[in-house]
Structures are given as structure tokens and as C-alpha cells.
Amino acid sequence: MKKIISEFELIPKWYGVAYRDYSSLKTILYPIPINLIISAVRSIYFRLINTRSLIDRYVMYVYEKGFDKGLMVGMNEAKNLEDLAVKVSARILSEVLNERKPVQKESKR
């Protein structure tokens, strides 16, 4: 019932590809209605094995939310520091301008 063919071999009549074995570069064939069932079962099996558990997904979700919140706090802090720097520089500039005494012109007598 199961047939194994190598690369570049013709697929026999009434057989369909169930899966490909990449370690040996062979293709596994089954009769046409059965190959779809075997392919689906194999696909589901490997998806279940390689899927992260619910706890892993929740932990990754929590880390992503924490990263996003930290990023927003950092951006707000940078904006506050920028606003503070603008206010300080404006104040320093106004103090410098106020301390500067205007030069009095000598009157001619």
C-alpha cells in the first residue's frame, strides 16, 4: 500500500503524495484517498508538537505589553526632558539679555 520513490521518479497511477522525507530525499506515496488523510494527520501532529503552549504565549504577551509600556514611558520622559531643556534655555537666554546693559551713547557738549 505504501510506496517510496526517489527524486525524479514517476508517481505510479492511483497514488498521491502523502509527505516528503527531506532527510532521505524520498517521497512517500499512498493510494489517492488515503494520502490526504495521512497528510492531514501528519500535519496536525507536527503542528501540535511545534506549537507553543498557552503559558508560553501568555508569557510572551506579558513581555510584549511590558516592553510597549516601557517604550511609552521612555518616550514621554524624553519629551518632558526636551520641554524642560527648551524652558531652561529660554530662561537662561532671557537672563542673559536682561543682564546686558545697553551701551549709552556719549552726548556731545
ZIMOBEL-V937914 format. One record per run of one state. SS is the DSSP state (H for helix, E for strand, C for the rest). FROM is the first residue (numbers start at 1). LEN is the number of residues. If there is no record, write none. Layout:
BEGIN
SS/FROM/LEN  SS/FROM/LEN
END
This chain:
BEGIN
C/1/2  E/3/4  C/7/8  E/15/7  C/22/4  E/26/6  H/32/19  C/51/3  H/54/46  C/100/10
END
